[in-house]
């Protein structure tokens, strides 16, 4: 993610930490679940990976 957005790994970690604090969660999995509950991302949203595009 850092390379794609031309920022440092530490910046990504800081952003994630702020998101976790705002959502009152402690992991990426919990953040996704909480975001779904809050309607921030669709329940059926599927994350695409480069390998899934083949």
N, CA and C atoms as an extended XYZ file, in Angstrom:
162
Properties=species:S:1:pos:R:3:atomname:S:1:resname:S:1:resid:I:1 pbc="F F F"
N         0.826       -1.175        0.000 N   UNK     1
C         0.000        0.000        0.000 CA  UNK     1
C         0.877        1.248        0.000 C   UNK     1
N         1.935        1.225        0.781 N   UNK     2
C         2.815        2.389        0.859 CA  UNK     2
C         3.434        2.710       -0.495 C   UNK     2
N         3.933        1.698       -1.179 N   UNK     3
C         4.545        1.923       -2.489 CA  UNK     3
C         3.526        2.454       -3.488 C   UNK     3
N         2.350        1.867       -3.492 N   UNK     4
C         1.308        2.268       -4.433 CA  UNK     4
C         0.943        3.741       -4.268 C   UNK     4
N         0.954        4.223       -3.035 N   UNK     5
C         0.544        5.596       -2.762 CA  UNK     5
C         1.729        6.537       -2.516 C   UNK     5
N         2.931        6.012       -2.705 N   UNK     6
C         4.157        6.811       -2.588 CA  UNK     6
C         4.297        7.471       -1.219 C   UNK     6
N         4.026        6.680       -0.179 N   UNK     7
C         4.222        7.142        1.191 CA  UNK     7
C         5.010        6.078        1.941 C   UNK     7
N         5.494        6.429        3.113 N   UNK     8
C         6.289        5.475        3.881 CA  UNK     8
C         5.406        4.433        4.567 C   UNK     8
N         6.015        3.313        4.898 N   UNK     9
C         5.313        2.253        5.631 CA  UNK     9
C         4.818        2.792        6.973 C   UNK     9
N         5.633        3.648        7.592 N   UNK    10
C         5.258        4.228        8.878 CA  UNK    10
C         3.996        5.083        8.742 C   UNK    10
N         3.864        5.803        7.638 N   UNK    11
C         2.653        6.612        7.411 CA  UNK    11
C         1.427        5.720        7.303 C   UNK    11
N         1.564        4.604        6.610 N   UNK    12
C         0.453        3.653        6.494 CA  UNK    12
C         0.065        3.159        7.886 C   UNK    12
N         1.051        2.809        8.689 N   UNK    13
C         0.784        2.321       10.045 CA  UNK    13
C         0.081        3.384       10.890 C   UNK    13
N         0.501        4.645       10.753 N   UNK    14
C        -0.150        5.730       11.506 CA  UNK    14
C        -1.602        5.893       11.074 C   UNK    14
N        -1.846        5.848        9.768 N   UNK    15
C        -3.212        5.968        9.271 CA  UNK    15
C        -4.079        4.816        9.787 C   UNK    15
N        -3.543        3.594        9.731 N   UNK    16
C        -4.288        2.438       10.230 CA  UNK    16
C        -4.592        2.586       11.722 C   UNK    16
N        -3.615        3.046       12.479 N   UNK    17
C        -3.797        3.230       13.913 CA  UNK    17
C        -4.924        4.225       14.197 C   UNK    17
N        -4.958        5.316       13.442 N   UNK    18
C        -6.027        6.315       13.622 CA  UNK    18
C        -7.389        5.737       13.267 C   UNK    18
N        -7.428        4.968       12.192 N   UNK    19
C        -8.687        4.331       11.795 CA  UNK    19
C        -9.146        3.367       12.878 C   UNK    19
N        -8.228        2.541       13.386 N   UNK    20
C        -8.575        1.591       14.447 CA  UNK    20
C        -9.123        2.323       15.667 C   UNK    20
N        -8.477        3.417       16.047 N   UNK    21
C        -8.938        4.185       17.211 CA  UNK    21
C       -10.332        4.737       16.989 C   UNK    21
N       -10.600        5.277       15.808 N   UNK    22
C       -11.915        5.854       15.527 CA  UNK    22
C       -13.003        4.794       15.511 C   UNK    22
N       -12.667        3.594       15.048 N   UNK    23
C       -13.640        2.511       15.008 CA  UNK    23
C       -13.690        1.705       16.307 C   UNK    23
N       -12.763        1.973       17.215 N   UNK    24
C       -12.653        1.238       18.485 CA  UNK    24
C       -12.409       -0.250       18.242 C   UNK    24
N       -11.421       -0.538       17.387 N   UNK    25
C       -11.048       -1.910       17.063 CA  UNK    25
C        -9.531       -2.051       17.192 C   UNK    25
N        -9.044       -3.295       17.122 N   UNK    26
C        -7.610       -3.506       17.277 CA  UNK    26
C        -6.977       -4.321       16.143 C   UNK    26
N        -7.747       -4.601       15.084 N   UNK    27
C        -7.179       -5.350       13.964 CA  UNK    27
C        -7.864       -4.952       12.662 C   UNK    27
N        -7.239       -5.322       11.551 N   UNK    28
C        -7.822       -5.027       10.240 CA  UNK    28
C        -9.134       -5.780       10.049 C   UNK    28
N        -9.175       -7.020       10.525 N   UNK    29
C       -10.402       -7.820       10.409 CA  UNK    29
C       -11.543       -7.140       11.167 C   UNK    29
N       -11.263       -6.729       12.394 N   UNK    30
C       -12.290       -6.041       13.185 CA  UNK    30
C       -12.709       -4.738       12.510 C   UNK    30
N       -11.755       -4.029       11.914 N   UNK    31
C       -12.061       -2.766       11.239 CA  UNK    31
C       -13.005       -2.998       10.062 C   UNK    31
N       -12.764       -4.031        9.291 N   UNK    32
C       -13.629       -4.343        8.153 CA  UNK    32
C       -15.033       -4.690        8.643 C   UNK    32
N       -15.125       -5.529        9.661 N   UNK    33
C       -16.432       -5.916       10.195 CA  UNK    33
C       -17.186       -4.704       10.740 C   UNK    33
N       -16.488       -3.845       11.465 N   UNK    34
C       -17.120       -2.652       12.030 CA  UNK    34
C       -17.561       -1.709       10.916 C   UNK    34
N       -16.733       -1.543        9.896 N   UNK    35
C       -17.080       -0.681        8.764 CA  UNK    35
C       -18.318       -1.216        8.042 C   UNK    35
N       -18.434       -2.535        7.925 N   UNK    36
C       -19.635       -3.129        7.329 CA  UNK    36
C       -20.856       -2.815        8.182 C   UNK    36
N       -20.722       -2.968        9.497 N   UNK    37
C       -21.839       -2.696       10.408 CA  UNK    37
C       -22.304       -1.246       10.315 C   UNK    37
N       -21.346       -0.338       10.113 N   UNK    38
C       -21.650        1.086       10.044 CA  UNK    38
C       -22.096        1.529        8.649 C   UNK    38
N       -22.079        0.589        7.710 N   UNK    39
C       -22.477        0.917        6.350 CA  UNK    39
C       -21.432        1.680        5.554 C   UNK    39
N       -20.179        1.645        6.033 N   UNK    40
C       -19.103        2.348        5.341 CA  UNK    40
C       -18.626        1.592        4.113 C   UNK    40
N       -18.797        0.275        4.137 N   UNK    41
C       -18.493       -0.559        2.971 CA  UNK    41
C       -19.636       -1.552        2.813 C   UNK    41
N       -19.969       -1.880        1.567 N   UNK    42
C       -21.072       -2.819        1.343 CA  UNK    42
C       -20.780       -4.182        1.966 C   UNK    42
N       -21.796       -4.815        2.472 N   UNK    43
C       -21.667       -6.141        3.087 CA  UNK    43
C       -21.087       -7.164        2.123 C   UNK    43
N       -21.439       -7.074        0.842 N   UNK    44
C       -20.985       -8.051       -0.141 CA  UNK    44
C       -19.725       -7.607       -0.868 C   UNK    44
N       -19.069       -6.570       -0.371 N   UNK    45
C       -17.850       -6.072       -1.018 CA  UNK    45
C       -16.789       -7.168       -1.022 C   UNK    45
N       -16.204       -7.422       -2.187 N   UNK    46
C       -15.163       -8.437       -2.320 CA  UNK    46
C       -13.866       -7.732       -2.665 C   UNK    46
N       -12.845       -7.971       -1.857 N   UNK    47
C       -11.545       -7.377       -2.144 CA  UNK    47
C       -10.897       -8.123       -3.290 C   UNK    47
N       -10.452       -7.409       -4.282 N   UNK    48
C        -9.812       -8.021       -5.441 CA  UNK    48
C        -8.308       -7.979       -5.249 C   UNK    48
N        -7.688       -9.079       -5.538 N   UNK    49
C        -6.235       -9.163       -5.491 CA  UNK    49
C        -5.743       -9.343       -6.921 C   UNK    49
N        -4.478       -9.025       -7.179 N   UNK    50
C        -3.964       -9.212       -8.536 CA  UNK    50
C        -4.170      -10.614       -9.063 C   UNK    50
N        -4.083      -11.614       -8.201 N   UNK    51
C        -4.250      -13.005       -8.653 CA  UNK    51
C        -5.708      -13.314       -8.997 C   UNK    51
N        -6.660      -12.552       -8.426 N   UNK    52
C        -8.072      -12.811       -8.741 CA  UNK    52
C        -8.486      -12.217      -10.081 C   UNK    52
N        -7.627      -11.379      -10.657 N   UNK    53
C        -7.927      -10.758      -11.953 CA  UNK    53
C        -7.571      -11.656      -13.134 C   UNK    53
N        -6.958      -12.756      -12.888 N   UNK    54
C        -6.494      -13.638      -13.972 CA  UNK    54
C        -7.589      -14.449      -14.561 C   UNK    54
